[in-house]
Amino acid sequence: MIRAVLRTMAYMRDPKNHNELVDYILKIHKIDSTVAAEALATVMAVYSKDGTKPRDAVQKEIDIYREALKITKPFTPEELEDMSYLKDLNR
């Protein structure tokens, strides 16, 4: 499964696949092409080549979720996403 995620990340990072990915986002979410392209760029800016996300990016997600869902209990990026298997593979 992790290998599939890493292959998917490599595919998504390849600029020649950009139009196909934007078309996929358009089809799934039925949004404007400009918004779809911006969404793709936003997602790709967050993930690293090995599929992990910087801690500060995950913290921003947590802050958005906590505010939107009115969650009062604090939690850490490690509690939101378990990347231990991926980290073990990269050792």
Secondary structure as UniProt FT lines:
FT   HELIX           2..13
FT   HELIX           15..17
FT   HELIX           18..29
FT   HELIX           33..46
FT   TURN            49..50
FT   HELIX           55..69
FT   HELIX           77..80
FT   HELIX           84..89
//
